[in-house]
C-alpha cells in the first residue's frame, strides 16, 4: 500500500540544495520551493530516506517528512491551498536512485 508524504527540506548549501531537489524529483511532485508531495510504498520510503541521508549535512540541514495517510484515502484530500493550485499529480510511479 502506498502512503502520501509531504517532504520539506531546508538545506544550507546551494550545491546540496540542488542535489536534493534533483533527487526529490525522482520521488514526487514539487508543490512549492523545497516542498514535495510523494506517494511511496514502504520500500520506496526507505530508499528515499537513505538517498537523502547521503546528500545532506546532518549538522546543518533539515528534512521533514509528514505521513499524510493512504494515497487513495485521506492522504489524497488532506491538503488545502489558497491562491494558485497545484496540478493533480500524475498516476505514475518512478523511483530514481
Residue, then its C-alpha position, 0 to 999 in steps of 0.5 A: x500500500x502506498x502512503x502520501x508524504x509531504x517532504x520539506x527540506x531546508x538545506x544550507x548549501x546551494x550545491x546540496x540544495x540542488x542535489x536534493x531537489x534533483x533527487x526529490x524529483x525522482x520521488x514526487x511532485x514539487x508543490x512549492x520551493x523545497x516542498x514535495x508531495x510523494x506517494x511511496x510504498x514502504x520500500x520506496x520510503x526507505x530508499x528515499x530516506x537513505x538517498x537523502x541521508x547521503x546528500x545532506x549535512x546532518x549538522x546543518x540541514x533539515x528534512x521533514x517528512x509528514x505521513x499524510x495517510x493512504x494515497x487513495x484515502x485521506x492522504x489524497x484530500x488532506x491538503x488545502x491551498x489558497x491562491x494558485x493550485x497545484x496540478x493533480x499529480x500524475x498516476x505514475x510511479x518512478x523511483x530514481x536512485 
